[in-house]
Amino acid sequence: MVNVKPDVNPDVNPHVNPVAALDARLRAISPAEAPDRWALAAYRVAVALGEDASADRQRSLRRALALLERAALLLDAVRAPLEQARILNATGATWRALGNPASAADAFTAAASLLTGRAGDAEIGSVLSNLGLAQLERGDAAAALDTFGDALDVLRSALRTSPGSQECRALASAALNRSQAMLALDDADWDFESASVAIHAIEEGLNVSSVDDAPLQVGMLRHTLGLIHMRADQPVLARDAFSAALAVFTRSTFAFQHAIASFNRGRASELHHDLRRALVDYESAAQLFDPRLHRAQWHEAATRLADVERRLAAMHPGSVRSDYVAQSLAEVDPLTRLAMLRERIGRMTSRSVDVQRGELRQMAEAAIRLGPVAGDALLRATIEVFMELPDDVLHSGLLAQLDAHAQLPELDREAADRRFDTAIQELVMGPQRVRMRDILYDTGWERP
C-alpha cells in the first residue's frame, strides 16, 4: 500500500536545490486528502534536510525531526511497520546529528525491531550499525560491541546472499566500527583477547574492501589496526599499520587523515625509542595541520616535535634536525627511504624556489656528513624522487646539491661532484638526463 525505500533519491532537476525541489512536492500534497503520500514526501524532505550542509544546519535538523515525527504518526507501526521502521531509522540519524545519542539509540532500537523479519539482511545490518554508533557515542562501549557483533552476523549473511560492493562496504564499515568500539573499552576490560577480536574484525573488513572502491574506508581500517597495536603495546606492528594507512591517505588526497596517521606513526616510533623516525613524522604532521583549523592537533604535534628534537640534541651534541632526518633515512630499507623522501620533498612543492633550495641544501649537507656510502645511497634516492617532481623542485634540488658541495674543501668537493655525476649517469636516462645536466651547466658547473 505504501512504500518508503531506504536511500530513496527521486529524480529531481540537478540544477535545483534538492531540498527545495522535494519541498515543492511536499507542499503540493494535502495531508488530509492523501496522508500516505504526504508522509512519504515528508520523509524524503527530512532525509534531504539531514544531508543539507547549509549554514543553519541546526534549524534544518529540527525541521527534519518535526517532519519525521508527523510522518511516523501517519505511517504507524500497526498499519505500515516497514515504513515506520525506515522513518525511525531516519529519526535516529537526525537525533545523532543533533548530538542526542540516547534518543538516537531508542529510535534505532525500535527500527531494528520492526525490520526483523520484514527487511533484507543488508538493511537490518545497516540499522544495527547505526545503533552501535549511537551506543558508543553515549558512552556504552560494551553495548556497542554486542550490537556491532550482531550487525556483522547479519551483514555476513547479506554478503553470502548478495556479494555486491554495497554489501562489502557495509560489512567493512561494521568491522571498523566494532574495532573502534574495542578501543573505547576501559583498561580493565582490555586484554589480549580484546586485541585479537579487534584485529580479526579489521582483517575481515580489509578482506572485503578495495582501495579503488572505498579508499577512505580502507585507510581507516589500516589506521585503526595501528591504534589497536598501540593499545596492545606493539609499536613496531603499529608503525607498519600506520605506514599502510599512509599509502592510502596521501598528502594530496586525504591531507588531514595523512597528518593524523603521520602523528600516530611518530608516537609508535617514539614508543619504540626510535626518536629520529618519530621526529620525521611529527614534523610532517606539524607542517600539515592548519593551526587555524586544527589548533589542538597542530599544538600537540608541534609540542612533541620540539620535545623529541631537544632529547636528540642532548644525545647528539652538534647535530641539527637535518642530520637526524638523514640518519633516519639511512637506517631504513630502500623502499621505505623512497617513501619518506617523497613525503618530505613533496611538501616543498608549494613553497617558494628560495625556500625549496635552502631546505634541500640542508638535506644534501646532512647526507654528505653521513659519509660516502650512506650519503650516496641517500643522494641516489633523492635523485629518483626529483625525477618524479615538477621542474621547479628539480631545479632547486640540483642547485642545492651544488650549494652543499661548494662548502667542501677542494678535494672533497671534486669527489662529491664525481659521485653526483655518476649517480645521474646511472639513474637517469635520455632527455631527462640532458635536462638535468643543462641545469647544472647553466650554473657554470663542469663535469668532473
The 8 nearest C-alpha neighbors of each residue, nearest first, counted from 0:
[[1, 2, 79, 35, 78, 3, 82, 36],
 [2, 0, 3, 35, 79, 82, 36, 39],
 [1, 3, 4, 82, 0, 39, 81, 79],
 [4, 2, 82, 39, 5, 1, 85, 7],
 [3, 5, 7, 2, 6, 85, 82, 81],
 [6, 4, 7, 3, 85, 122, 8, 89],
 [7, 5, 8, 4, 46, 43, 3, 9],
 [6, 8, 5, 4, 9, 43, 3, 46],
 [7, 9, 6, 10, 43, 11, 47, 5],
 [10, 8, 7, 11, 43, 21, 6, 17],
 [9, 11, 8, 12, 13, 17, 7, 20],
 [12, 10, 13, 9, 20, 17, 15, 21],
 [11, 13, 14, 15, 10, 20, 17, 16],
 [14, 12, 15, 11, 16, 17, 10, 20],
 [15, 13, 12, 16, 11, 17, 20, 19],
 [16, 14, 12, 13, 17, 20, 19, 11],
 [15, 17, 19, 18, 20, 14, 13, 12],
 [18, 16, 20, 19, 15, 21, 11, 47],
 [19, 17, 21, 20, 16, 47, 22, 44],
 [18, 20, 22, 16, 17, 21, 23, 15],
 [21, 19, 17, 23, 22, 18, 16, 15],
 [22, 20, 24, 18, 23, 19, 44, 17],
 [23, 21, 19, 25, 24, 20, 18, 44],
 [22, 24, 26, 20, 21, 25, 19, 27],
 [23, 25, 21, 27, 22, 26, 20, 28],
 [24, 26, 22, 27, 23, 40, 28, 21],
 [27, 25, 23, 28, 24, 22, 29, 37],
 [26, 28, 24, 25, 23, 29, 22, 37],
 [29, 27, 26, 25, 37, 30, 33, 24],
 [28, 30, 32, 31, 33, 37, 27, 34],
 [31, 29, 34, 33, 37, 32, 28, 38],
 [30, 32, 29, 34, 33, 37, 28, 35],
 [31, 33, 29, 30, 34, 28, 37, 35],
 [32, 34, 30, 36, 35, 29, 31, 37],
 [35, 33, 30, 37, 36, 31, 38, 32],
 [36, 34, 38, 37, 33, 39, 73, 1],
 [37, 35, 39, 38, 33, 34, 40, 28],
 [36, 38, 34, 40, 30, 35, 39, 28],
 [39, 37, 70, 41, 35, 40, 36, 34],
 [40, 38, 42, 36, 41, 37, 35, 3],
 [39, 41, 37, 43, 42, 25, 38, 36],
 [42, 40, 38, 44, 43, 39, 66, 37],
 [43, 41, 45, 39, 40, 44, 67, 38],
 [42, 44, 46, 40, 45, 41, 47, 39],
 [43, 45, 41, 47, 46, 42, 21, 48],
 [44, 46, 63, 48, 42, 43, 47, 41],
 [47, 45, 49, 43, 48, 44, 42, 50],
 [48, 46, 44, 50, 49, 45, 18, 51],
 [49, 47, 51, 45, 50, 46, 59, 63],
 [50, 48, 46, 47, 51, 60, 45, 93],
 [49, 51, 47, 48, 52, 46, 45, 53],
 [50, 52, 48, 49, 53, 47, 56, 59],
 [53, 51, 50, 56, 54, 55, 49, 48],
 [54, 52, 55, 56, 51, 59, 48, 50],
 [53, 55, 56, 52, 57, 51, 58, 59],
 [56, 54, 53, 58, 57, 59, 52, 60],
 [55, 57, 59, 58, 53, 54, 60, 52],
 [58, 56, 60, 59, 55, 61, 97, 54],
 [57, 59, 61, 56, 60, 55, 62, 63],
 [60, 58, 56, 62, 57, 61, 48, 63],
 [59, 61, 63, 57, 62, 58, 49, 56],
 [60, 62, 64, 58, 63, 59, 57, 65],
 [61, 63, 65, 59, 64, 60, 58, 66],
 [64, 62, 45, 60, 66, 61, 65, 48],
 [63, 65, 61, 67, 62, 66, 68, 60],
 [64, 66, 62, 68, 63, 67, 61, 69],
 [67, 65, 63, 69, 64, 68, 41, 70],
 [68, 66, 70, 64, 69, 65, 42, 71],
 [67, 69, 71, 65, 70, 66, 64, 72],
 [68, 70, 72, 66, 71, 67, 65, 73],
 [69, 71, 38, 67, 73, 72, 68, 66],
 [72, 70, 74, 68, 69, 73, 75, 83],
 [71, 73, 69, 70, 75, 74, 68, 67],
 [74, 72, 70, 71, 75, 38, 34, 69],
 [73, 75, 71, 79, 72, 83, 70, 82],
 [76, 74, 72, 77, 79, 71, 78, 83],
 [75, 77, 80, 79, 83, 78, 74, 81],
 [78, 76, 75, 79, 80, 74, 83, 81],
 [77, 79, 75, 76, 80, 74, 83, 73],
 [78, 80, 76, 82, 74, 75, 81, 77],
 [81, 79, 76, 83, 82, 77, 84, 113],
 [82, 80, 84, 83, 79, 114, 85, 113],
 [81, 83, 85, 3, 84, 79, 80, 86],
 [82, 84, 80, 86, 81, 76, 85, 75],
 [85, 83, 110, 87, 81, 82, 86, 113],
 [86, 84, 88, 82, 87, 83, 89, 81],
 [85, 87, 83, 89, 88, 84, 90, 82],
 [86, 88, 90, 84, 85, 106, 89, 110],
 [89, 87, 85, 91, 90, 86, 107, 110],
 [88, 90, 92, 86, 87, 91, 93, 85],
 [91, 89, 87, 93, 88, 92, 86, 94],
 [92, 90, 103, 106, 94, 88, 93, 89],
 [91, 93, 89, 95, 90, 94, 96, 88],
 [92, 94, 90, 96, 91, 95, 97, 89],
 [93, 95, 103, 97, 91, 99, 96, 92],
 [96, 94, 98, 92, 100, 97, 93, 99],
 [95, 97, 93, 98, 94, 92, 99, 60],
 [98, 96, 94, 95, 99, 93, 60, 57],
 [97, 99, 95, 96, 100, 94, 93, 103],
 [98, 100, 94, 95, 101, 97, 102, 103],
 [101, 99, 103, 133, 95, 102, 137, 104],
 [102, 100, 104, 103, 99, 137, 105, 133],
 [101, 103, 105, 104, 100, 99, 94, 106],
 [102, 104, 91, 100, 94, 106, 101, 105],
 [105, 103, 107, 101, 133, 130, 106, 102],
 [104, 106, 102, 108, 103, 107, 109, 101],
 [105, 107, 91, 103, 109, 87, 104, 108],
 [108, 106, 110, 104, 130, 109, 88, 105],
 [109, 107, 105, 111, 110, 106, 104, 112],
 [108, 110, 112, 106, 107, 111, 105, 113],
 [109, 111, 84, 107, 113, 87, 108, 112],
 [112, 110, 114, 108, 113, 109, 107, 126],
 [111, 113, 109, 110, 115, 114, 108, 84],
 [112, 114, 110, 111, 115, 84, 80, 109],
 [115, 113, 111, 117, 118, 112, 110, 84],
 [116, 114, 117, 112, 113, 111, 118, 123],
 [115, 117, 118, 114, 113, 119, 112, 120],
 [116, 118, 114, 115, 81, 119, 113, 80],
 [119, 117, 114, 116, 115, 122, 120, 123],
 [118, 120, 121, 122, 123, 117, 157, 116],
 [119, 121, 123, 157, 122, 153, 124, 154],
 [122, 120, 124, 157, 119, 123, 154, 125],
 [121, 123, 125, 124, 120, 119, 126, 118],
 [124, 122, 120, 126, 125, 121, 127, 111],
 [123, 125, 150, 127, 121, 122, 154, 126],
 [124, 126, 128, 122, 123, 127, 121, 129],
 [127, 125, 129, 123, 128, 124, 111, 130],
 [128, 126, 130, 124, 150, 129, 125, 131],
 [127, 129, 131, 125, 126, 130, 147, 150],
 [130, 128, 126, 132, 127, 131, 125, 133],
 [129, 131, 127, 133, 107, 128, 104, 132],
 [132, 130, 143, 128, 134, 146, 133, 129],
 [131, 133, 135, 129, 130, 134, 136, 128],
 [134, 132, 100, 136, 130, 104, 135, 131],
 [135, 133, 131, 137, 143, 139, 136, 132],
 [134, 136, 132, 140, 138, 139, 133, 137],
 [135, 137, 133, 138, 134, 100, 132, 139],
 [136, 138, 134, 135, 100, 139, 133, 101],
 [139, 137, 135, 136, 140, 134, 183, 133],
 [138, 140, 135, 134, 142, 141, 137, 143],
 [141, 139, 143, 135, 142, 180, 138, 184],
 [140, 142, 144, 143, 139, 145, 184, 180],
 [143, 141, 145, 144, 140, 139, 146, 134],
 [144, 142, 131, 140, 146, 134, 141, 145],
 [145, 143, 141, 147, 142, 146, 177, 180],
 [144, 146, 148, 142, 143, 147, 149, 141],
 [147, 145, 143, 149, 148, 131, 144, 150],
 [146, 148, 150, 144, 149, 177, 145, 131],
 [147, 149, 145, 151, 146, 150, 144, 152],
 [150, 148, 146, 152, 147, 151, 145, 153],
 [151, 149, 124, 147, 153, 127, 148, 152],
 [150, 152, 154, 148, 149, 153, 155, 147],
 [153, 151, 149, 155, 150, 154, 148, 156],
 [152, 154, 156, 150, 151, 155, 124, 120],
 [155, 153, 157, 151, 156, 124, 152, 170],
 [156, 154, 158, 152, 157, 153, 151, 159],
 [155, 157, 159, 153, 154, 158, 160, 152],
 [156, 158, 154, 120, 160, 121, 155, 159],
 [157, 159, 162, 161, 155, 160, 156, 166],
 [160, 158, 156, 157, 161, 162, 155, 154],
 [159, 161, 157, 158, 156, 162, 155, 120],
 [160, 162, 158, 163, 159, 157, 166, 156],
 [163, 161, 158, 159, 160, 166, 164, 167],
 [164, 162, 166, 165, 161, 167, 158, 168],
 [163, 165, 167, 166, 168, 162, 212, 208],
 [164, 166, 168, 167, 163, 169, 162, 170],
 [167, 165, 169, 163, 164, 168, 158, 170],
 [168, 166, 164, 170, 165, 169, 207, 171],
 [169, 167, 171, 165, 166, 170, 172, 164],
 [168, 170, 166, 172, 167, 171, 165, 173],
 [169, 171, 173, 167, 172, 168, 154, 174],
 [172, 170, 204, 174, 168, 173, 169, 175],
 [171, 173, 175, 169, 170, 174, 168, 176],
 [172, 174, 176, 170, 175, 171, 128, 177],
 [175, 173, 200, 171, 177, 204, 172, 176],
 [176, 174, 172, 178, 173, 177, 220, 171],
 [175, 177, 173, 179, 174, 178, 172, 180],
 [178, 176, 180, 174, 179, 147, 175, 144],
 [177, 179, 197, 181, 175, 180, 176, 200],
 [180, 178, 182, 176, 181, 177, 175, 183],
 [181, 179, 177, 183, 182, 178, 140, 144],
 [180, 182, 178, 179, 183, 184, 197, 177],
 [181, 183, 179, 180, 184, 178, 227, 230],
 [182, 184, 180, 181, 140, 185, 179, 135],
 [185, 183, 181, 182, 188, 140, 189, 186],
 [184, 186, 187, 188, 189, 183, 182, 140],
 [185, 187, 189, 188, 184, 190, 183, 182],
 [186, 188, 185, 189, 190, 184, 193, 183],
 [189, 187, 186, 185, 184, 190, 193, 181],
 [190, 188, 186, 193, 187, 184, 185, 191],
 [189, 191, 193, 192, 194, 188, 231, 186],
 [190, 192, 194, 193, 195, 189, 231, 196],
 [191, 193, 195, 194, 190, 196, 189, 197],
 [194, 192, 190, 196, 191, 195, 189, 197],
 [193, 195, 197, 191, 192, 196, 198, 190],
 [196, 194, 192, 198, 197, 193, 199, 191],
 [195, 197, 199, 193, 194, 198, 192, 200],
 [198, 196, 178, 194, 200, 199, 195, 193],
 [197, 199, 201, 195, 200, 196, 194, 202],
 [198, 200, 202, 196, 197, 201, 195, 203],
 [201, 199, 174, 203, 197, 198, 202, 178],
 [202, 200, 204, 198, 203, 199, 174, 220],
 [203, 201, 205, 199, 204, 200, 206, 198],
 [202, 204, 200, 206, 201, 205, 199, 207],
 [205, 203, 171, 201, 202, 174, 206, 207],
 [204, 206, 208, 202, 207, 203, 201, 217],
 [205, 207, 203, 204, 208, 202, 209, 171],
 [206, 208, 205, 167, 204, 171, 203, 209],
 [209, 207, 205, 206, 204, 217, 167, 171],
 [208, 210, 212, 211, 213, 217, 207, 214],
 [209, 211, 214, 213, 212, 217, 208, 247],
 [210, 212, 209, 213, 214, 208, 217, 215],
 [213, 211, 209, 210, 214, 208, 164, 168],
 [212, 214, 210, 216, 215, 209, 211, 217],
 [215, 213, 210, 217, 216, 218, 211, 212],
 [216, 214, 218, 217, 213, 219, 248, 247],
 [215, 217, 219, 213, 218, 214, 220, 172],
 [218, 216, 220, 214, 219, 215, 210, 221],
 [217, 219, 244, 215, 221, 216, 220, 247],
 [218, 220, 222, 216, 217, 221, 223, 215],
 [221, 219, 217, 223, 218, 222, 175, 201],
 [222, 220, 244, 224, 218, 219, 223, 240],
 [221, 223, 219, 225, 244, 224, 241, 220],
 [224, 222, 226, 220, 225, 221, 219, 227],
 [223, 225, 221, 227, 222, 226, 240, 220],
 [224, 226, 237, 240, 222, 228, 223, 227],
 [227, 225, 229, 223, 224, 228, 230, 222],
 [228, 226, 230, 224, 229, 225, 231, 223],
 [229, 227, 231, 237, 233, 225, 230, 226],
 [228, 230, 226, 232, 231, 227, 233, 234],
 [231, 229, 227, 228, 232, 226, 233, 182],
 [230, 232, 228, 229, 233, 227, 194, 191],
 [233, 231, 229, 230, 234, 228, 270, 237],
 [232, 234, 228, 229, 231, 236, 235, 237],
 [235, 233, 267, 237, 236, 229, 271, 232],
 [236, 234, 238, 237, 233, 239, 271, 267],
 [237, 235, 239, 238, 234, 233, 228, 240],
 [238, 236, 225, 234, 228, 240, 235, 239],
 [237, 239, 241, 235, 264, 240, 236, 267],
 [238, 240, 242, 236, 237, 241, 243, 235],
 [241, 239, 225, 243, 237, 242, 238, 221],
 [240, 242, 244, 238, 243, 222, 225, 239],
 [243, 241, 245, 239, 240, 244, 238, 246],
 [242, 244, 240, 246, 241, 245, 239, 221],
 [243, 245, 218, 241, 221, 222, 246, 242],
 [246, 244, 248, 242, 247, 243, 249, 257],
 [245, 247, 243, 244, 248, 249, 242, 218],
 [248, 246, 245, 244, 218, 249, 214, 243],
 [249, 247, 245, 257, 253, 246, 244, 256],
 [248, 250, 252, 251, 253, 247, 257, 245],
 [249, 251, 254, 257, 252, 253, 248, 342],
 [250, 252, 249, 254, 253, 248, 257, 345],
 [251, 253, 249, 250, 254, 248, 247, 257],
 [254, 252, 248, 256, 249, 255, 250, 257],
 [253, 255, 250, 257, 256, 251, 252, 258],
 [256, 254, 258, 257, 253, 259, 288, 287],
 [255, 257, 259, 258, 253, 254, 248, 260],
 [258, 256, 254, 248, 260, 255, 259, 250],
 [257, 259, 284, 261, 255, 256, 260, 287],
 [260, 258, 256, 262, 261, 257, 263, 255],
 [259, 261, 263, 257, 262, 258, 241, 264],
 [262, 260, 258, 264, 280, 259, 263, 284],
 [261, 263, 265, 259, 260, 281, 264, 284],
 [264, 262, 266, 260, 265, 261, 259, 267],
 [263, 265, 267, 261, 238, 266, 262, 241],
 [264, 266, 277, 280, 262, 268, 263, 267],
 [267, 265, 263, 269, 264, 268, 270, 262],
 [266, 268, 234, 264, 270, 265, 269, 238],
 [269, 267, 271, 277, 265, 273, 270, 266],
 [268, 270, 272, 266, 271, 267, 277, 274],
 [271, 269, 267, 272, 268, 266, 234, 273],
 [270, 272, 268, 269, 273, 234, 267, 235],
 [273, 271, 269, 270, 274, 268, 277, 267],
 [274, 272, 268, 271, 269, 275, 276, 277],
 [273, 275, 277, 269, 276, 272, 278, 307],
 [274, 276, 278, 277, 323, 327, 273, 324],
 [277, 275, 279, 278, 274, 273, 327, 268],
 [276, 278, 265, 274, 268, 275, 280, 269],
 [277, 279, 275, 281, 276, 280, 304, 282],
 [280, 278, 276, 282, 277, 281, 324, 283],
 [281, 279, 265, 283, 261, 282, 277, 278],
 [282, 280, 284, 278, 304, 283, 262, 300],
 [281, 283, 285, 280, 279, 284, 278, 286],
 [282, 284, 280, 286, 281, 285, 287, 279],
 [283, 285, 258, 281, 287, 286, 282, 262],
 [286, 284, 282, 300, 301, 297, 283, 288],
 [285, 287, 283, 284, 288, 282, 289, 297],
 [288, 286, 284, 285, 258, 283, 289, 254],
 [289, 287, 297, 285, 286, 293, 284, 290],
 [288, 290, 291, 292, 293, 287, 297, 294],
 [291, 289, 294, 293, 292, 297, 288, 298],
 [290, 292, 289, 294, 293, 288, 297, 295],
 [293, 291, 289, 290, 294, 288, 295, 297],
 [294, 292, 290, 289, 296, 295, 297, 291],
 [293, 295, 290, 297, 296, 291, 292, 298],
 [294, 296, 298, 297, 293, 299, 290, 300],
 [297, 295, 299, 293, 298, 294, 300, 288],
 [296, 298, 294, 300, 288, 285, 299, 295],
 [299, 297, 301, 295, 296, 300, 302, 294],
 [298, 300, 302, 296, 297, 301, 303, 295],
 [301, 299, 285, 297, 303, 302, 298, 281],
 [300, 302, 304, 298, 285, 303, 299, 297],
 [303, 301, 299, 305, 304, 300, 298, 306],
 [302, 304, 306, 300, 305, 301, 307, 299],
 [303, 305, 301, 281, 307, 302, 306, 278],
 [306, 304, 308, 302, 303, 307, 301, 309],
 [307, 305, 303, 309, 308, 304, 302, 310],
 [306, 308, 310, 304, 309, 305, 303, 311],
 [307, 309, 311, 305, 310, 306, 312, 304],
 [310, 308, 312, 306, 307, 311, 305, 313],
 [309, 311, 307, 313, 308, 312, 306, 314],
 [312, 310, 314, 308, 313, 309, 315, 307],
 [311, 313, 315, 309, 314, 316, 310, 308],
 [312, 314, 310, 311, 315, 316, 309, 308],
 [313, 315, 311, 312, 316, 310, 309, 318],
 [316, 314, 312, 313, 318, 311, 317, 310],
 [317, 315, 312, 318, 313, 314, 311, 319],
 [316, 318, 315, 319, 312, 313, 314, 322],
 [317, 319, 316, 315, 322, 312, 320, 323],
 [320, 318, 322, 321, 317, 323, 312, 316],
 [319, 321, 323, 322, 324, 318, 308, 278],
 [320, 322, 324, 323, 319, 362, 365, 325],
 [323, 321, 365, 325, 320, 319, 324, 318],
 [324, 322, 326, 320, 275, 321, 325, 327],
 [323, 325, 321, 327, 322, 326, 328, 279],
 [326, 324, 328, 322, 327, 323, 366, 365],
 [327, 325, 329, 323, 328, 324, 322, 330],
 [326, 328, 324, 330, 325, 329, 275, 276],
 [327, 329, 325, 326, 336, 330, 331, 324],
 [330, 328, 326, 327, 331, 373, 325, 377],
 [329, 331, 327, 328, 326, 332, 336, 325],
 [332, 330, 328, 329, 336, 335, 333, 327],
 [331, 333, 335, 334, 336, 330, 329, 328],
 [334, 332, 336, 335, 337, 331, 380, 376],
 [335, 333, 337, 336, 332, 338, 331, 339],
 [334, 336, 338, 337, 332, 333, 339, 331],
 [337, 335, 333, 339, 334, 328, 338, 331],
 [336, 338, 340, 334, 335, 339, 380, 341],
 [339, 337, 335, 341, 336, 340, 334, 342],
 [338, 340, 336, 342, 337, 341, 335, 343],
 [339, 341, 343, 337, 342, 338, 344, 336],
 [342, 340, 338, 345, 344, 339, 343, 337],
 [341, 343, 345, 339, 340, 344, 338, 346],
 [342, 344, 340, 345, 346, 341, 339, 347],
 [345, 343, 346, 347, 341, 342, 340, 348],
 [344, 346, 342, 347, 341, 343, 348, 388],
 [347, 345, 344, 343, 348, 342, 349, 350],
 [348, 346, 345, 350, 344, 349, 355, 343],
 [347, 349, 350, 346, 345, 392, 344, 355],
 [350, 348, 347, 351, 346, 345, 355, 352],
 [351, 349, 347, 348, 354, 355, 352, 346],
 [350, 352, 354, 353, 355, 349, 348, 347],
 [351, 353, 355, 354, 356, 395, 350, 391],
 [354, 352, 356, 355, 351, 357, 395, 350],
 [353, 355, 357, 351, 356, 352, 358, 350],
 [356, 354, 352, 358, 353, 357, 347, 359],
 [355, 357, 395, 353, 359, 399, 354, 358],
 [358, 356, 354, 360, 359, 355, 353, 361],
 [359, 357, 361, 360, 355, 356, 354, 362],
 [358, 360, 362, 356, 361, 357, 399, 396],
 [361, 359, 399, 363, 357, 362, 358, 403],
 [362, 360, 364, 358, 359, 363, 365, 321],
 [361, 363, 359, 365, 360, 364, 321, 366],
 [362, 364, 360, 366, 365, 361, 400, 403],
 [365, 363, 367, 361, 403, 366, 362, 360],
 [364, 366, 322, 368, 362, 367, 363, 321],
 [367, 365, 374, 363, 369, 368, 364, 325],
 [368, 366, 364, 374, 369, 365, 370, 363],
 [367, 369, 365, 366, 370, 364, 374, 322],
 [370, 368, 366, 374, 367, 373, 365, 371],
 [369, 371, 374, 368, 367, 372, 373, 366],
 [370, 372, 374, 375, 373, 367, 369, 376],
 [373, 371, 375, 374, 370, 376, 369, 377],
 [374, 372, 376, 375, 369, 371, 329, 370],
 [373, 375, 366, 371, 377, 369, 367, 370],
 [374, 376, 378, 377, 372, 373, 371, 379],
 [377, 375, 373, 379, 374, 378, 380, 372],
 [376, 378, 380, 374, 375, 379, 381, 373],
 [379, 377, 375, 381, 376, 380, 374, 382],
 [380, 378, 382, 376, 381, 377, 375, 422],
 [379, 381, 383, 377, 382, 378, 337, 376],
 [380, 382, 378, 384, 379, 383, 377, 385],
 [381, 383, 385, 379, 384, 380, 378, 386],
 [384, 382, 380, 386, 381, 385, 379, 387],
 [383, 385, 381, 386, 387, 382, 341, 380],
 [384, 386, 382, 393, 388, 387, 383, 381],
 [385, 387, 384, 383, 388, 382, 393, 431],
 [388, 386, 384, 385, 383, 389, 393, 341],
 [387, 389, 385, 386, 392, 390, 393, 384],
 [390, 388, 391, 392, 393, 387, 348, 385],
 [391, 389, 393, 392, 394, 388, 395, 385],
 [390, 392, 394, 393, 389, 395, 352, 348],
 [391, 393, 395, 394, 390, 389, 396, 388],
 [394, 392, 390, 396, 385, 391, 395, 397],
 [393, 395, 391, 392, 397, 396, 390, 398],
 [396, 394, 356, 392, 398, 393, 397, 399],
 [395, 397, 399, 393, 394, 398, 359, 392],
 [398, 396, 400, 399, 394, 395, 393, 401],
 [397, 399, 401, 400, 395, 396, 402, 394],
 [400, 398, 360, 402, 396, 356, 397, 401],
 [399, 401, 403, 397, 398, 402, 363, 360],
 [400, 402, 404, 398, 403, 399, 405, 397],
 [403, 401, 399, 405, 400, 404, 398, 360],
 [402, 404, 400, 364, 401, 405, 406, 360],
 [405, 403, 401, 412, 406, 407, 402, 400],
 [404, 406, 402, 403, 407, 401, 412, 408],
 [407, 405, 404, 403, 408, 402, 412, 364],
 [406, 408, 412, 404, 405, 411, 409, 403],
 [409, 407, 411, 410, 412, 406, 405, 404],
 [408, 410, 412, 411, 413, 407, 405, 414],
 [411, 409, 413, 412, 408, 414, 407, 415],
 [410, 412, 414, 408, 413, 409, 407, 415],
 [413, 411, 409, 415, 407, 404, 410, 414],
 [412, 414, 416, 410, 415, 411, 409, 417],
 [415, 413, 411, 417, 412, 416, 410, 418],
 [414, 416, 412, 418, 417, 413, 419, 411],
 [417, 415, 419, 413, 414, 418, 412, 420],
 [416, 418, 414, 420, 419, 415, 447, 421],
 [417, 419, 421, 415, 416, 420, 422, 414],
 [420, 418, 416, 422, 417, 421, 415, 423],
 [419, 421, 417, 423, 422, 418, 416, 424],
 [422, 420, 424, 418, 423, 419, 417, 425],
 [421, 423, 419, 425, 420, 424, 426, 379],
 [424, 422, 420, 426, 427, 421, 425, 419],
 [423, 425, 421, 422, 426, 427, 420, 432],
 [426, 424, 422, 423, 427, 421, 428, 420],
 [427, 425, 423, 424, 422, 428, 383, 379],
 [428, 426, 432, 423, 424, 425, 431, 429],
 [427, 429, 432, 431, 430, 426, 424, 425],
 [430, 428, 431, 432, 433, 427, 434, 424],
 [431, 429, 433, 432, 434, 428, 435, 427],
 [430, 432, 434, 433, 429, 428, 435, 427],
 [431, 433, 435, 427, 434, 430, 428, 429],
 [434, 432, 430, 436, 431, 435, 437, 429],
 [433, 435, 431, 437, 432, 436, 430, 438],
 [436, 434, 432, 438, 437, 433, 431, 439],
 [435, 437, 439, 433, 438, 434, 440, 432],
 [436, 438, 440, 434, 439, 435, 433, 441],
 [439, 437, 435, 441, 436, 440, 434, 394],
 [438, 440, 436, 437, 441, 442, 444, 435],
 [441, 439, 444, 437, 443, 442, 438, 436],
 [442, 440, 438, 439, 443, 437, 444, 436],
 [443, 441, 440, 439, 444, 438, 398, 437],
 [442, 444, 440, 441, 445, 439, 438, 446],
 [445, 443, 440, 442, 439, 446, 441, 401],
 [446, 444, 447, 443, 440, 439, 442, 416],
 [445, 447, 444, 420, 416, 417, 440, 436],
 [446, 417, 445, 416, 413, 420, 414, 444]]
